[in-house]
Amino acid sequence: MIVKCKILINRVLIPKALLMAFLLPTLSPIELFAQLSDSKIKTVYTYQFVQNIEWPQENVLDSFRIAVCSNNPALIEDFMEISRTKTLKGRPISIKVINDISRITKPFPNTIYVEENFNEDLIKLFRKIGNYPVLVITEEYDIKDLVMINLYYVDKQNVRLEFEVNKNAIEEQHSLRILPKLLLLGGSKIDVALLYKKQEELLKNAYEKVKKFQLEIDNQQKLIDSQHKEIDEQKEAIAIQKLEIDNQQLKITSQKNSLDTLINEVEKQRQMMSINLIILKEHQREIEQQQKQKIIENEEMVKRNEILEKQKIEIQSQQQKIDNQVNILDLQQKRIQAQKWFLFLSFTVVFLTLFLIYFIYRGYKSKKNANKLLEESNISIQHKNEEIEAYNEELKVTNDELNFQKEEIFVQKDKLEIVNATKDKFFGIIAHDLRNPFNLLLGLSELLVEQISAAEYDKSKEVADKINQTSSVAFDLLENLLTWSRSQTGQIQFCPSNLNLKDVIDTNILLLKNSAESKGILLSSAITENLYVYADKNMLLTTLRNLLTNAIKFSRNNDKISVEADENDDFITIHVLDTGVGIDDHVIEKLFKVNEHVKTEGTANERGTGLGLILCKEFIDWHQGRIWVESKKGIGSRFSFILPKKVKE
């Protein structure tokens, strides 16, 4: 894993005397205040950047070549003005204007200035120049890991520019050296004009002092001339002594350089440890707050479980009552059916009786009354039937509500099991995996202090390297842990867009290239141009970084890691393949599961927690995709995941 060593410089002003030294020959004070433009400030920045960067074999350069990627006439003219009126470190300046980054070819210029509207092509530029000692100056560029020197506005209306320097990208990746004076640069229009007036007064005072000093020097020169003879006699003796002193000085200088180098390395490690400890203390407070929140949530979950248990008992009691009521209704229905038959027989007898009475008494009215009684009986029976049907409907609704409550109970039970597994995983990592690196860091730092005190500098460098490696592992683990924690608490926003897959993969490969090369592993991509996916950029970057880091961890010297892709009408399948040690079948079954603890050491004894793969699965699930692995022990592995293709705009 690459250790990010980035210097972010905020609110640092350009030394105004340097800016005036550049503009003074051509502008008066009034003109300087009126004509100081945005492009001129950027040009002066670039001039001072190049002045304070040291190139390998700089002494053999015949000129400083600067390529300007811009279509701004004012900026181009200001660069041309520099080439006509100034030199860099005693050498002429050669300016070449380029409106297409792809036209930059070998031999590369010493410096490339890229205007903001060319930023989308910067990935191709960094891929093309590789590790060549080329200084790239950008504007408003947002991929900070690739930035070398980046200009940005803090107040665009008043042309307030600041800049940031990525020391790792300049010195480690491109073999350049930053001179200390670079850290004093910055500025704006008003600052330059005000300081110009102050500087003019200082120059007048300095001129008067120079006159006085000149008179004193003339007097001293006469005295010096009289002493030349004595000095000449002493020169021969001094020359002999000087040879001896020079020999001793060379030895002392050599020893001092070795000691200074070691002290600088130790100081860098100490600063990194201090920064990491500060970050960890901040994250520890966040973790403690999350722990308290989890405890409260667990207590609430226990209370909910108790309420659910009570509800379950009540539901069972209600179900029993409903079953009893159903039995009672069955009995009532049987009784009603018997009553129907009884009424039918009764009405039959009544009808026959009335029929006989009709013929005996010719009782028309009696027959009419009998029919009326029959209709009233039928209406009464119909009302009872409607009441029975309504009661059956109420029973059906009650049963549906009970079934819905049962389903909710099962869903809450599943969620509770997932939350408990997540909590156990989270606390397990904090209690064991995150504590071990810091125990090791404390032990190694104590050993480093003892060895420095005993002047055992050779052993101290080895311990410092181990501290660096352990800090990198702890930082990666903490970064994954915090990302996973944010995903569990709903703090990550899902913002998909159309992304160029090749650019995203090339960015990850560029960041992990040094890590792979340190183990002798070849890292490559077979992704073609113009292949787009519809995905969240940060989630896709995190997923690919974790899969590539995992492949590097389990690969050996001379192994190969590659990224490939297949596409169909709707989806793109991305594969990360390696020829490493492979994975056992029983371990594959546990991958991507939060409730399974997978812990395997890499080929260089790297340690991990399996949290990165869990993050990968969670991010791919957000895209409605799928992730899986195929592996053979001793042959290699292939991790694959599916994403939707570019959405037509």
C-alpha positions in Angstrom: 0.0 0.0 0.0 1.4 3.4 -0.9 2.0 5.7 2.0 0.6 9.1 1.2 3.2 11.9 2.1 1.4 15.0 1.0 2.2 18.6 1.9 -0.9 20.8 1.7 0.1 24.5 2.0 -2.6 27.0 2.9 -2.4 30.8 2.8 1.3 31.0 1.9 2.4 34.2 0.1 4.9 34.6 -2.8 7.9 36.6 -1.7 7.0 40.0 -3.2 10.6 41.0 -3.8 10.9 38.0 -6.2 7.8 39.0 -8.1 9.0 42.6 -8.4 12.4 41.5 -9.6 10.6 39.8 -12.5 8.2 42.7 -13.3 10.3 45.8 -12.2 12.3 46.2 -15.5 9.1 46.6 -17.6 6.5 48.3 -15.3 6.2 51.4 -13.2 4.6 51.1 -9.7 1.2 52.5 -11.0 1.3 50.2 -14.0 2.3 47.2 -11.8 -0.9 47.7 -9.7 -3.2 48.2 -12.7 -1.8 45.5 -15.0 -1.1 42.6 -12.6 -3.3 39.9 -14.2 -4.4 36.4 -13.4 -2.2 34.9 -16.1 0.9 36.9 -15.0 0.5 35.6 -11.4 0.3 32.0 -12.7 3.4 32.7 -14.9 5.4 34.0 -12.0 4.3 31.0 -9.9 5.5 28.6 -12.6 8.9 30.5 -12.9 9.5 30.2 -9.1 8.4 26.5 -9.0 10.9 25.6 -11.7 13.6 27.8 -10.0 13.1 25.8 -6.7 13.0 22.2 -8.1 16.2 20.2 -8.8 16.3 17.8 -11.7 18.7 14.7 -12.0 21.9 15.6 -14.0 20.7 19.2 -14.1 24.2 20.4 -14.8 24.2 19.0 -18.4 21.0 20.8 -19.4 21.5 23.3 -22.2 18.1 25.0 -21.6 14.9 24.6 -19.6 12.0 23.4 -21.8 8.5 24.3 -20.7 5.4 22.9 -22.5 2.2 25.0 -22.0 -1.2 23.2 -22.6 -3.4 26.3 -23.0 -5.7 28.1 -25.3 -5.5 31.4 -23.3 -3.6 34.0 -25.4 -2.8 36.2 -22.3 -1.2 33.2 -20.5 0.7 32.1 -23.6 2.0 35.7 -24.1 3.2 35.9 -20.5 5.1 32.7 -20.8 6.7 34.0 -24.1 7.7 37.2 -22.2 9.5 35.1 -19.6 11.4 33.2 -22.3 12.5 36.5 -23.9 13.5 38.4 -20.7 14.5 35.8 -18.2 16.8 32.7 -17.7 16.4 29.8 -15.3 19.5 28.9 -13.2 21.7 30.6 -15.9 20.1 28.8 -18.8 17.7 30.0 -21.5 14.0 29.2 -21.4 12.3 27.4 -24.3 8.4 27.7 -24.4 6.3 25.3 -26.6 2.5 25.8 -26.8 0.4 22.6 -27.1 -3.3 22.4 -27.5 -3.5 18.5 -27.4 -1.9 16.5 -24.5 -1.6 13.5 -26.8 1.0 15.4 -28.9 3.5 15.4 -25.9 6.1 12.7 -26.8 9.7 11.8 -26.0 12.0 13.5 -25.3 9.7 15.0 -22.6 10.1 18.7 -21.6 11.4 19.5 -18.1 8.1 21.1 -17.1 4.5 20.8 -18.3 1.9 23.5 -17.4 -1.7 22.2 -17.8 -4.6 24.7 -17.8 -7.9 23.7 -16.1 -9.9 22.9 -19.2 -7.3 20.1 -20.1 -7.8 18.3 -16.7 -9.9 15.5 -18.2 -6.9 14.3 -20.2 -4.4 14.4 -17.3 -4.8 10.6 -16.5 -3.4 9.9 -20.0 -0.6 12.4 -19.5 0.5 10.8 -16.2 0.3 7.3 -17.7 2.5 8.5 -20.7 5.3 10.1 -18.7 5.4 7.3 -16.1 8.4 7.8 -13.7 10.3 10.3 -15.9 11.6 13.4 -14.1 9.0 15.8 -15.4 7.3 18.5 -13.3 3.6 18.8 -14.0 1.8 22.0 -12.8 -2.0 21.8 -12.8 -5.0 24.0 -12.1 -8.0 23.0 -9.8 -7.2 19.2 -10.2 -9.2 17.0 -7.8 -7.3 13.6 -7.9 -4.9 14.5 -5.1 -2.8 11.3 -5.2 -1.6 12.2 -8.8 -1.1 15.9 -8.1 2.5 17.2 -8.2 2.0 21.0 -7.9 -1.7 22.2 -8.1 -2.9 25.8 -8.3 -6.4 26.6 -6.9 -8.5 29.7 -6.1 -9.6 30.7 -2.6 -11.0 34.0 -3.9 -11.5 34.0 -7.7 -13.0 37.5 -7.8 -9.9 39.1 -6.3 -7.5 36.6 -8.0 -6.5 35.0 -4.7 -4.4 31.9 -5.6 -3.0 29.2 -3.4 -1.3 25.9 -4.2 -0.6 22.4 -2.9 2.5 20.2 -3.2 2.5 16.4 -3.2 6.0 15.7 -2.0 5.7 11.9 -2.6 4.7 12.4 -6.3 7.5 14.8 -7.0 10.4 13.2 -5.1 9.5 9.4 -5.0 7.6 8.9 -8.2 9.4 11.3 -10.5 12.9 11.5 -8.9 12.9 15.3 -8.5 14.0 17.2 -5.4 12.2 20.1 -3.7 14.3 23.0 -2.5 13.2 24.5 0.9 12.6 27.8 -0.7 9.6 26.4 -2.6 7.5 26.4 0.6 7.6 30.2 0.8 5.6 30.8 -2.4 2.0 32.3 -2.9 0.4 35.8 -3.4 -2.3 38.1 -4.9 -2.6 41.5 -6.7 -3.1 43.7 -3.7 -0.3 42.1 -1.7 2.2 42.7 -4.5 1.2 46.3 -5.0 1.4 47.2 -1.2 4.7 45.4 -0.8 6.1 47.1 -3.8 5.8 50.5 -2.1 7.4 49.1 1.1 10.2 47.5 -0.9 10.9 50.8 -2.8 11.4 52.6 0.5 13.7 49.8 1.7 15.7 50.0 -1.5 16.3 53.7 -1.0 17.5 53.2 2.6 19.7 50.3 1.4 21.2 52.5 -1.3 22.3 55.2 1.2 23.8 52.5 3.4 25.7 51.1 0.4 27.3 54.5 -0.2 28.5 54.7 3.4 29.9 51.2 3.2 31.7 52.0 0.0 33.6 54.8 1.7 34.6 52.5 4.5 35.6 49.8 2.0 37.9 52.4 0.2 39.7 53.2 3.4 40.0 49.5 4.3 41.4 48.8 0.8 44.4 51.0 1.4 45.1 49.2 4.7 44.7 45.8 2.9 47.2 46.8 0.2 49.8 47.4 2.8 49.2 44.0 4.3 49.3 42.0 1.0 53.0 41.2 1.4 52.6 39.6 4.8 49.6 37.7 3.5 51.5 36.3 0.5 54.2 35.0 2.9 51.5 33.3 5.0 49.6 31.9 2.0 52.2 29.1 1.4 51.9 27.9 5.0 48.1 28.2 4.9 48.0 26.3 1.7 49.7 23.3 3.3 47.5 23.5 6.3 44.4 23.9 4.0 45.2 20.6 2.3 45.3 18.8 5.6 42.1 20.6 6.7 40.3 19.8 3.4 41.1 16.1 3.9 39.7 16.2 7.4 36.7 18.2 6.2 35.9 15.6 3.6 35.9 12.9 6.2 33.7 15.0 8.6 31.3 16.0 5.7 30.9 12.3 4.7 30.1 11.3 8.3 27.8 14.3 8.8 25.9 13.5 5.6 25.3 9.9 6.7 24.2 11.1 10.1 21.9 13.9 8.6 20.3 11.3 6.3 19.5 9.0 9.1 18.2 11.8 11.3 15.9 13.0 8.5 14.6 9.5 8.0 13.9 9.2 11.8 12.3 12.6 11.9 10.0 11.7 8.9 8.9 8.5 10.7 8.4 10.4 13.9 6.2 13.0 12.1 4.2 10.2 10.4 3.7 8.4 13.7 2.5 11.7 15.3 0.1 12.3 12.5 -1.2 8.7 12.6 -1.6 8.9 16.4 -3.6 12.1 16.1 -5.8 10.6 13.4 -6.3 7.5 15.5 -7.2 9.4 18.6 -9.9 11.3 16.6 -11.2 8.1 15.1 -11.1 6.4 18.6 -13.5 9.1 19.9 -15.8 8.4 16.9 -15.6 4.7 17.6 -16.3 5.2 21.3 -19.4 7.3 20.4 -20.5 4.6 17.9 -20.0 2.0 20.6 -22.2 3.9 23.0 -24.8 4.3 20.2 -24.6 0.5 19.5 -25.1 -0.2 23.2 -28.2 2.0 23.3 -29.5 0.4 20.1 -28.9 -3.1 21.6 -30.8 -2.1 24.7 -33.6 -0.8 22.6 -33.5 -4.0 20.5 -33.7 -6.1 23.6 -36.7 -4.1 24.8 -38.3 -4.6 21.3 -37.7 -8.3 21.5 -39.4 -8.4 24.9 -42.3 -6.5 23.5 -42.4 -8.8 20.4 -42.4 -11.8 22.7 -45.3 -10.4 24.7 -47.1 -9.6 21.4 -46.4 -13.1 20.2 -48.0 -14.6 23.4 -51.0 -12.3 23.0 -51.3 -13.3 19.3 -51.2 -16.9 20.3 -53.9 -16.3 22.9 -56.0 -14.4 20.4 -55.5 -17.2 17.9 -56.8 -19.7 20.5 -59.8 -17.5 21.2 -60.4 -17.2 17.4 -60.2 -21.0 17.1 -62.8 -21.3 19.9 -65.0 -18.8 18.3 -64.7 -20.7 15.0 -65.9 -23.9 16.8 -68.8 -22.0 18.4 -69.7 -20.6 15.0 -69.7 -24.1 13.5 -72.1 -25.2 16.2 -74.3 -22.2 15.6 -74.3 -22.8 11.9 -75.4 -26.4 12.6 -78.1 -25.2 14.9 -79.3 -22.6 12.3 -79.3 -25.3 9.7 -81.5 -27.5 12.0 -83.7 -24.5 12.6 -84.0 -24.0 8.9 -85.2 -27.6 8.5 -87.5 -27.2 11.4 -89.0 -24.0 10.0 -89.4 -25.6 6.7 -91.3 -28.5 8.1 -93.3 -26.2 10.3 -94.2 -24.0 7.3 -95.1 -27.1 5.3 -97.5 -28.2 8.0 -98.9 -24.7 8.3 -99.3 -24.5 4.6 -101.2 -27.8 4.5 -103.3 -26.8 7.4 -104.2 -23.5 5.7 -104.9 -25.3 2.5 -107.4 -27.6 4.3 -108.9 -24.6 6.0 -109.3 -22.9 2.6 -111.3 -25.7 1.3 -113.3 -26.1 4.5 -114.0 -22.4 5.4 -113.1 -21.0 2.0 -110.9 -18.7 4.0 -109.2 -16.5 1.4 -108.0 -14.2 4.2 -106.5 -17.1 6.1 -104.4 -18.1 3.1 -103.2 -14.5 2.7 -102.1 -14.3 6.3 -100.3 -17.6 5.9 -98.3 -16.3 2.9 -97.5 -13.1 4.9 -96.1 -15.2 7.8 -94.1 -17.2 5.3 -92.4 -14.1 3.8 -91.6 -12.7 7.3 -90.0 -16.0 8.3 -87.9 -16.0 5.1 -86.7 -12.4 5.7 -85.7 -13.4 9.3 -83.8 -16.4 8.0 -82.1 -14.2 5.4 -81.0 -11.6 8.0 -79.5 -14.4 10.1 -77.6 -15.7 7.1 -76.2 -12.2 6.4 -75.0 -11.8 10.0 -73.2 -15.2 9.8 -71.4 -14.1 6.5 -70.4 -10.8 8.1 -68.9 -12.6 11.1 -67.0 -14.9 8.8 -65.5 -11.9 6.9 -64.4 -10.4 10.3 -62.7 -13.7 11.1 -60.9 -13.7 7.7 -59.6 -10.1 8.2 -58.4 -11.1 11.7 -56.5 -14.1 10.4 -54.8 -11.9 7.7 -53.7 -9.4 10.3 -52.2 -12.2 12.4 -50.3 -13.6 9.4 -49.0 -10.1 8.6 -47.8 -9.7 12.2 -46.1 -13.1 12.1 -44.2 -12.0 8.9 -43.1 -8.8 10.6 -41.8 -10.7 13.6 -39.7 -13.0 11.3 -38.3 -10.0 9.3 -37.3 -8.2 12.5 -35.7 -11.3 13.8 -33.6 -11.6 10.6 -32.6 -7.9 10.9 -31.6 -8.4 14.6 -29.4 -11.4 13.7 -27.6 -9.3 11.0 -27.1 -6.3 13.4 -25.7 -8.6 16.1 -23.3 -10.2 13.6 -22.2 -6.7 12.4 -21.7 -5.6 16.0 -19.6 -8.7 16.8 -17.5 -8.2 13.7 -17.0 -4.5 14.5 -16.0 -5.1 18.1 -13.8 -8.1 17.2 -11.8 -6.0 14.7 -11.4 -3.2 17.3 -10.5 -5.5 20.1 -7.9 -7.6 18.3 -6.9 -6.7 14.7 -6.7 -2.9 15.3 -5.0 -3.3 18.7 -2.2 -5.6 17.4 -0.6 -3.0 15.0 -0.5 -0.4 17.7 1.0 -2.7 20.2 3.7 -3.5 17.6 4.2 0.2 16.9 4.7 1.0 20.6 7.3 -1.8 20.9 9.1 -0.8 17.8 9.2 2.9 18.7 10.6 2.1 22.1 13.3 -0.1 20.4 14.0 2.8 18.0 14.6 5.3 20.8 17.0 2.8 22.6 19.0 2.2 19.4 19.2 6.0 18.6 20.4 6.6 22.1 23.0 3.9 21.7 24.0 5.3 18.2 23.1 2.0 16.5 21.9 3.7 13.3 22.1 0.7 11.0 19.6 -1.2 13.1 17.5 2.0 13.6 16.8 2.2 9.9 15.5 -1.4 9.8 13.2 -0.7 12.8 12.0 2.6 11.1 11.1 0.6 8.0 9.1 -1.9 10.1 7.3 1.1 11.8 6.5 2.5 8.4 5.0 -0.9 7.2 3.0 -1.4 10.4 1.6 2.2 10.2 0.6 1.6 6.6 -1.3 -1.7 7.5 -3.0 0.1 10.5 -4.0 3.0 8.2 -5.5 0.7 5.6 -7.4 -1.3 8.2 -8.7 1.9 9.8 -9.7 3.3 6.5 -11.7 0.2 5.6 -13.2 0.0 9.1 -14.4 3.6 9.0 -15.9 3.2 5.4 -17.7 0.1 6.6 -19.0 1.9 9.7 -20.3 4.7 7.6 -22.1 2.3 5.3 -23.7 0.5 8.3 -25.0 3.8 9.7 -26.3 5.2 6.4 -23.8 8.0 6.1 -22.6 7.1 2.5 -24.6 8.6 -0.4 -25.1 6.5 -3.5 -24.5 8.8 -6.5 -24.1 6.8 -9.7 -23.0 8.3 -13.0 -21.5 7.3 -16.4 -17.8 6.5 -15.8 -15.0 5.6 -18.2 -13.9 2.2 -16.8 -10.4 2.5 -18.2 -9.7 5.8 -16.4 -11.0 4.4 -13.1 -8.9 1.2 -13.3 -5.7 3.1 -14.5 -6.0 5.4 -11.5 -6.0 2.4 -9.1 -3.1 0.7 -11.0 -1.1 3.9 -10.8 -1.6 4.2 -7.0 -0.7 0.5 -6.3 2.1 0.2 -8.9 4.9 0.8 -6.3 3.4 -1.7 -3.9 3.3 -4.4 -6.6 6.8 -3.7 -7.9 8.2 -4.0 -4.3 7.1 -7.7 -4.4 8.2 -8.3 -8.0 4.6 -8.5 -9.3 3.5 -7.4 -12.8 0.3 -5.3 -12.6 -1.6 -4.6 -15.9 -5.0 -3.8 -17.5 -6.6 -5.1 -20.6 -9.5 -2.6 -20.6 -10.3 -0.9 -23.9 -11.1 2.8 -24.5 -14.7 4.1 -24.4 -16.0 1.3 -22.2 -18.5 3.0 -19.8 -20.3 1.8 -16.7 -23.1 3.4 -14.7 -21.8 3.4 -11.1 -20.8 5.4 -8.0 -17.2 6.6 -8.6 -16.1 6.4 -4.9 -17.6 2.9 -4.4 -16.1 1.6 -7.7 -12.7 3.0 -6.7 -12.9 1.4 -3.2 -14.0 -2.0 -4.7 -11.2 -2.2 -7.3 -8.6 -1.0 -4.8 -9.6 -3.7 -2.2 -9.6 -6.4 -4.9 -6.2 -5.4 -6.3 -4.7 -5.0 -2.8 -6.0 -8.5 -2.0 -4.4 -9.9 -5.2 -1.0 -8.3 -4.4 -1.2 -9.6 -0.8 -1.6 -13.3 -2.0 0.8 -13.1 -5.0 4.5 -14.0 -5.1 7.6 -12.8 -6.9 7.1 -12.9 -10.8 3.4 -13.5 -10.4 1.0 -11.5 -12.7 -2.2 -9.5 -11.8 -4.5 -8.2 -14.6 -7.9 -6.5 -14.9 -10.2 -7.6 -17.7 -13.9 -7.0 -18.7 -16.7 -8.7 -20.7 -19.8 -6.9 -21.9 -23.3 -7.8 -23.1 -26.4 -5.7 -24.0 -27.1 -4.5 -20.5 -24.2 -5.3 -18.2 -20.4 -5.3 -17.9 -18.5 -8.0 -16.0 -15.1 -6.9 -14.5 -12.5 -9.6 -13.6 -9.4 -9.2 -11.3 -7.1 -12.2 -12.1 -3.9 -13.2 -10.4 -1.5 -16.2 -10.6 -1.0 -16.2 -6.8 -1.3 -18.9 -4.2 -5.1 -19.4 -4.6 -7.8 -20.0 -2.0 -9.0 -23.2 -0.3 -12.6 -24.2 -1.0 -13.7 -24.0 2.7 -12.4 -20.4 2.9 -14.2 -19.4 -0.3 -17.5 -20.4 1.3 -16.8 -17.9 4.2 -15.9 -14.9 2.0 -18.3 -12.0 1.7 -20.1 -13.0 4.9 -20.1 -10.6 7.8 -20.8 -13.3 10.4 -17.8 -15.4 9.3 -14.2 -14.6 10.5 -11.7 -15.1 7.7 -8.1 -14.3 8.6 -5.2 -15.4 6.3 -1.6 -14.1 6.1 -0.2 -13.0 2.7 2.9 -14.1 1.0 5.0 -11.5 2.8 3.2 -12.2 6.1 0.7 -9.3 5.5 -2.3 -9.5 7.8 -6.0 -8.8 7.0 -9.5 -9.1 8.5 -11.6 -9.9 5.4 -13.4 -6.6 5.9 -12.3 -5.3 2.5 -14.2 -8.1 0.6 -17.3 -7.5 2.8 -17.2 -3.8 1.7 -16.9 -4.9 -1.9 -20.0 -7.0 -1.7 -22.0 -4.3 0.1 -21.0 -1.7 -2.6 -21.8 -4.0 -5.5 -25.2 -4.9 -3.8 -26.0 -1.1 -3.9 -25.6 -1.3 -7.7 -28.0 -4.3 -7.9 -25.0 -6.3 -9.1 -23.3 -9.6 -8.0 -19.7 -10.5 -6.9 -18.1 -13.9 -6.7 -14.7 -15.7 -6.8 -13.2 -18.7 -8.6 -9.9 -20.1 -7.4 -7.6 -23.1 -7.5 -5.0 -23.7 -4.9 -1.5 -23.0 -6.2 -2.7 -21.7 -9.5 -4.5 -18.4 -8.8 -7.8 -16.6 -8.3 -10.4 -14.6 -10.3 -12.7 -12.2 -8.5 -15.6 -11.0 -10.7 -18.4 -8.5 -10.3 -21.2 -7.2 -12.5 -22.2 -3.5 -13.1 -24.8 -1.9 -15.4 -23.6 -0.4 -18.7 -23.7 3.3 -19.5 -27.1 5.0 -19.3 -28.1 6.8 -22.4 -28.5 10.5 -21.8 
